[in-house]
Amino acid sequence: MYVTQASWKSEIFQSVVGFLPDWAQGAALGVFVLAVLTAWALKLKRKFTYHRAVRAGRPVPESARYAQGRGADHLGSYAPPPRQDDPTA
């Protein structure tokens, strides 16, 4: 019989929660689940905002942008000059 090993993330979580008293373990698990659900809901909200803006032809809000640009876009004065044949520049 093949038994899967726990991931390193679950091992760390179990070891941290294991130091807590029994009454706090449930609260810690609840806070963790709430954090995961909140992150998921915010991601979904940004996705809906992005698609709604694209469909309506409005500019996409900064908080809903998916693409963060190329690495050179974040280099400031150290960025190489844009190429002449680059249509995005």
Backbone as JSON Lines, residues from 0, in Angstrom:
{"i":0,"aa":"M","n":[0.84,-1.17,0.0],"ca":[0.0,0.0,0.0],"c":[0.89,1.24,0.0]}
{"i":1,"aa":"Y","n":[0.52,2.22,-0.81],"ca":[1.29,3.45,-0.94],"c":[0.67,4.54,-0.09]}
{"i":2,"aa":"V","n":[1.46,5.12,0.8],"ca":[0.99,6.2,1.67],"c":[1.71,7.47,1.25]}
{"i":3,"aa":"T","n":[0.93,8.52,0.96],"ca":[1.56,9.77,0.53],"c":[2.14,10.5,1.73]}
{"i":4,"aa":"Q","n":[3.22,11.18,1.49],"ca":[3.86,11.98,2.52],"c":[3.18,13.35,2.59]}
{"i":5,"aa":"A","n":[3.16,13.94,3.76],"ca":[2.6,15.28,3.91],"c":[3.56,16.29,3.3]}
{"i":6,"aa":"S","n":[3.01,17.35,2.76],"ca":[3.86,18.38,2.17],"c":[4.58,19.15,3.28]}
{"i":7,"aa":"W","n":[5.62,19.86,2.91],"ca":[6.39,20.61,3.9],"c":[5.55,21.71,4.51]}
{"i":8,"aa":"K","n":[4.59,22.27,3.74],"ca":[3.74,23.32,4.28],"c":[2.83,22.77,5.37]}
{"i":9,"aa":"S","n":[2.25,21.61,5.14],"ca":[1.37,21.05,6.16],"c":[2.17,20.61,7.38]}
{"i":10,"aa":"E","n":[3.39,20.15,7.19],"ca":[4.23,19.77,8.33],"c":[4.54,20.99,9.2]}
{"i":11,"aa":"I","n":[4.87,22.12,8.56],"ca":[5.15,23.34,9.31],"c":[3.9,23.8,10.04]}
{"i":12,"aa":"F","n":[2.76,23.79,9.34],"ca":[1.5,24.22,9.97],"c":[1.17,23.34,11.17]}
{"i":13,"aa":"Q","n":[1.31,22.04,11.02],"ca":[1.0,21.14,12.13],"c":[1.95,21.32,13.3]}
{"i":14,"aa":"S","n":[3.22,21.6,13.01],"ca":[4.16,21.79,14.11],"c":[3.9,23.1,14.85]}
{"i":15,"aa":"V","n":[3.51,24.15,14.12],"ca":[3.2,25.42,14.78],"c":[1.93,25.28,15.6]}
{"i":16,"aa":"V","n":[0.89,24.67,15.03],"ca":[-0.37,24.51,15.74],"c":[-0.21,23.54,16.91]}
{"i":17,"aa":"G","n":[0.71,22.6,16.8],"ca":[0.93,21.63,17.87],"c":[1.42,22.26,19.16]}
{"i":18,"aa":"F","n":[2.07,23.43,19.09],"ca":[2.54,24.11,20.29],"c":[1.43,24.85,21.02]}
{"i":19,"aa":"L","n":[0.32,25.07,20.34],"ca":[-0.78,25.83,20.93],"c":[-1.61,24.93,21.85]}
{"i":20,"aa":"P","n":[-2.28,25.53,22.84],"ca":[-3.22,24.74,23.65],"c":[-4.4,24.31,22.79]}
{"i":21,"aa":"D","n":[-5.14,23.31,23.28],"ca":[-6.24,22.74,22.5],"c":[-7.27,23.78,22.1]}
{"i":22,"aa":"W","n":[-7.61,24.7,23.0],"ca":[-8.64,25.68,22.69],"c":[-8.17,26.65,21.61]}
{"i":23,"aa":"A","n":[-6.88,26.88,21.51],"ca":[-6.36,27.83,20.53],"c":[-6.14,27.18,19.16]}
{"i":24,"aa":"Q","n":[-6.04,25.86,19.13],"ca":[-5.82,25.18,17.85],"c":[-7.0,25.38,16.91]}
{"i":25,"aa":"G","n":[-8.21,25.31,17.43],"ca":[-9.4,25.54,16.61],"c":[-9.46,26.96,16.1]}
{"i":26,"aa":"A","n":[-9.11,27.91,16.97],"ca":[-9.11,29.32,16.56],"c":[-8.05,29.57,15.49]}
{"i":27,"aa":"A","n":[-6.87,28.96,15.63],"ca":[-5.81,29.14,14.65],"c":[-6.23,28.55,13.3]}
{"i":28,"aa":"L","n":[-6.87,27.4,13.34],"ca":[-7.35,26.79,12.1],"c":[-8.41,27.68,11.46]}
{"i":29,"aa":"G","n":[-9.3,28.24,12.26],"ca":[-10.34,29.13,11.74],"c":[-9.75,30.38,11.11]}
{"i":30,"aa":"V","n":[-8.73,30.96,11.75],"ca":[-8.08,32.15,11.19],"c":[-7.38,31.81,9.88]}
{"i":31,"aa":"F","n":[-6.76,30.66,9.83],"ca":[-6.08,30.24,8.6],"c":[-7.08,30.06,7.46]}
{"i":32,"aa":"V","n":[-8.18,29.38,7.72],"ca":[-9.21,29.17,6.7],"c":[-9.8,30.51,6.26]}
{"i":33,"aa":"L","n":[-10.03,31.41,7.2],"ca":[-10.56,32.73,6.87],"c":[-9.59,33.51,5.99]}
{"i":34,"aa":"A","n":[-8.3,33.41,6.27],"ca":[-7.3,34.09,5.44],"c":[-7.28,33.54,4.03]}
{"i":35,"aa":"V","n":[-7.35,32.23,3.89],"ca":[-7.36,31.61,2.56],"c":[-8.6,32.01,1.78]}
{"i":36,"aa":"L","n":[-9.77,31.98,2.44],"ca":[-11.01,32.35,1.77],"c":[-11.02,33.83,1.39]}
{"i":37,"aa":"T","n":[-10.46,34.7,2.23],"ca":[-10.39,36.12,1.91],"c":[-9.49,36.37,0.71]}
{"i":38,"aa":"A","n":[-8.35,35.71,0.67],"ca":[-7.45,35.87,-0.48],"c":[-8.13,35.38,-1.76]}
{"i":39,"aa":"W","n":[-8.85,34.28,-1.67],"ca":[-9.56,33.75,-2.83],"c":[-10.65,34.72,-3.29]}
{"i":40,"aa":"A","n":[-11.4,35.29,-2.35],"ca":[-12.47,36.22,-2.69],"c":[-11.92,37.5,-3.32]}
{"i":41,"aa":"L","n":[-10.8,38.01,-2.8],"ca":[-10.21,39.21,-3.39],"c":[-9.7,38.96,-4.8]}
{"i":42,"aa":"K","n":[-9.12,37.8,-5.01],"ca":[-8.63,37.44,-6.34],"c":[-9.81,37.35,-7.32]}
{"i":43,"aa":"L","n":[-10.9,36.74,-6.88],"ca":[-12.09,36.61,-7.71],"c":[-12.7,37.98,-8.0]}
{"i":44,"aa":"K","n":[-12.72,38.86,-7.02],"ca":[-13.26,40.21,-7.2],"c":[-12.43,40.99,-8.23]}
{"i":45,"aa":"R","n":[-11.09,40.9,-8.13],"ca":[-10.24,41.58,-9.11],"c":[-10.46,41.03,-10.51]}
{"i":46,"aa":"K","n":[-10.67,39.72,-10.6],"ca":[-10.91,39.1,-11.9],"c":[-12.21,39.62,-12.51]}
{"i":47,"aa":"F","n":[-13.28,39.69,-11.71],"ca":[-14.55,40.21,-12.21],"c":[-14.44,41.68,-12.6]}
{"i":48,"aa":"T","n":[-13.74,42.47,-11.79],"ca":[-13.57,43.89,-12.1],"c":[-12.8,44.07,-13.41]}
{"i":49,"aa":"Y","n":[-11.78,43.27,-13.6],"ca":[-10.99,43.34,-14.83],"c":[-11.84,43.0,-16.04]}
{"i":50,"aa":"H","n":[-12.58,41.9,-15.98],"ca":[-13.39,41.49,-17.13],"c":[-14.51,42.47,-17.4]}
{"i":51,"aa":"R","n":[-15.11,43.04,-16.36],"ca":[-16.18,44.02,-16.53],"c":[-15.63,45.28,-17.22]}
{"i":52,"aa":"A","n":[-14.45,45.72,-16.82],"ca":[-13.85,46.91,-17.42],"c":[-13.47,46.65,-18.87]}
{"i":53,"aa":"V","n":[-12.95,45.48,-19.16],"ca":[-12.56,45.16,-20.53],"c":[-13.79,45.1,-21.44]}
{"i":54,"aa":"R","n":[-14.87,44.48,-20.97],"ca":[-16.09,44.39,-21.77],"c":[-16.69,45.75,-22.05]}
{"i":55,"aa":"A","n":[-16.64,46.66,-21.07],"ca":[-17.24,47.97,-21.23],"c":[-16.34,48.94,-21.97]}
{"i":56,"aa":"G","n":[-15.11,48.57,-22.2],"ca":[-14.17,49.43,-22.91],"c":[-13.59,50.53,-22.04]}
{"i":57,"aa":"R","n":[-13.74,50.4,-20.72],"ca":[-13.19,51.38,-19.79],"c":[-11.75,51.02,-19.47]}
{"i":58,"aa":"P","n":[-10.99,52.0,-18.98],"ca":[-9.63,51.66,-18.54],"c":[-9.71,50.72,-17.34]}
{"i":59,"aa":"V","n":[-8.8,49.79,-17.29],"ca":[-8.78,48.79,-16.24],"c":[-8.21,49.41,-14.98]}
{"i":60,"aa":"P","n":[-8.92,49.29,-13.83],"ca":[-8.37,49.84,-12.57],"c":[-7.04,49.18,-12.21]}
{"i":61,"aa":"E","n":[-6.2,49.94,-11.57],"ca":[-4.86,49.44,-11.23],"c":[-4.94,48.2,-10.34]}
{"i":62,"aa":"S","n":[-5.94,48.15,-9.46],"ca":[-6.04,47.01,-8.55],"c":[-6.5,45.75,-9.28]}
{"i":63,"aa":"A","n":[-7.02,45.87,-10.49],"ca":[-7.54,44.71,-11.2],"c":[-6.63,44.26,-12.33]}
{"i":64,"aa":"R","n":[-5.5,44.91,-12.48],"ca":[-4.6,44.55,-13.58],"c":[-3.96,43.19,-13.34]}
{"i":65,"aa":"Y","n":[-3.91,42.38,-14.4],"ca":[-3.2,41.09,-14.31],"c":[-1.75,41.27,-14.7]}
{"i":66,"aa":"A","n":[-1.54,41.84,-15.87],"ca":[-0.18,41.96,-16.39],"c":[0.57,43.04,-15.61]}
{"i":67,"aa":"Q","n":[1.73,42.72,-15.18],"ca":[2.55,43.68,-14.46],"c":[3.63,44.25,-15.36]}
{"i":68,"aa":"G","n":[3.57,43.94,-16.63],"ca":[4.58,44.46,-17.54],"c":[5.8,43.57,-17.57]}
{"i":69,"aa":"R","n":[6.74,44.0,-18.38],"ca":[8.0,43.25,-18.47],"c":[8.92,43.66,-17.34]}
{"i":70,"aa":"G","n":[9.94,42.89,-17.13],"ca":[10.9,43.22,-16.08],"c":[11.55,44.56,-16.29]}
{"i":71,"aa":"A","n":[11.77,44.95,-17.55],"ca":[12.4,46.22,-17.85],"c":[11.51,47.4,-17.47]}
{"i":72,"aa":"D","n":[10.2,47.18,-17.34],"ca":[9.3,48.26,-16.98],"c":[9.5,48.71,-15.54]}
{"i":73,"aa":"H","n":[10.13,47.89,-14.72],"ca":[10.29,48.2,-13.31],"c":[11.72,48.59,-12.96]}
{"i":74,"aa":"L","n":[12.55,48.8,-13.94],"ca":[13.95,49.1,-13.68],"c":[14.23,50.59,-13.58]}
{"i":75,"aa":"G","n":[13.26,51.42,-13.93],"ca":[13.44,52.86,-13.84],"c":[14.52,53.34,-14.8]}
{"i":76,"aa":"S","n":[15.46,54.13,-14.28],"ca":[16.5,54.69,-15.13],"c":[17.48,53.64,-15.63]}
{"i":77,"aa":"Y","n":[17.45,52.44,-15.04],"ca":[18.35,51.37,-15.46],"c":[17.77,50.53,-16.6]}
{"i":78,"aa":"A","n":[16.55,50.81,-17.0],"ca":[15.9,50.03,-18.05],"c":[16.56,50.31,-19.4]}
{"i":79,"aa":"P","n":[16.7,49.28,-20.23],"ca":[17.26,49.5,-21.55],"c":[16.27,50.3,-22.39]}
{"i":80,"aa":"P","n":[16.76,51.02,-23.38],"ca":[15.83,51.79,-24.23],"c":[14.92,50.85,-25.0]}
{"i":81,"aa":"P","n":[13.65,51.26,-25.26],"ca":[12.74,50.39,-26.0],"c":[13.2,50.19,-27.44]}
{"i":82,"aa":"R","n":[12.91,49.02,-27.96],"ca":[13.28,48.73,-29.35],"c":[12.34,49.46,-30.29]}
{"i":83,"aa":"Q","n":[12.8,49.78,-31.47],"ca":[12.0,50.51,-32.43],"c":[10.88,49.64,-33.0]}
{"i":84,"aa":"D","n":[11.1,48.33,-33.1],"ca":[10.09,47.44,-33.68],"c":[9.11,46.9,-32.65]}
{"i":85,"aa":"D","n":[9.19,47.39,-31.4],"ca":[8.32,46.92,-30.33],"c":[7.01,47.72,-30.35]}
{"i":86,"aa":"P","n":[5.86,47.08,-30.67],"ca":[4.61,47.83,-30.77],"c":[4.06,48.25,-29.41]}
{"i":87,"aa":"T","n":[4.52,47.65,-28.3],"ca":[4.0,48.01,-26.98],"c":[4.7,49.22,-26.4]}
{"i":88,"aa":"A","n":[5.82,49.61,-26.95],"ca":[6.57,50.74,-26.37],"c":[6.03,52.07,-26.83]}
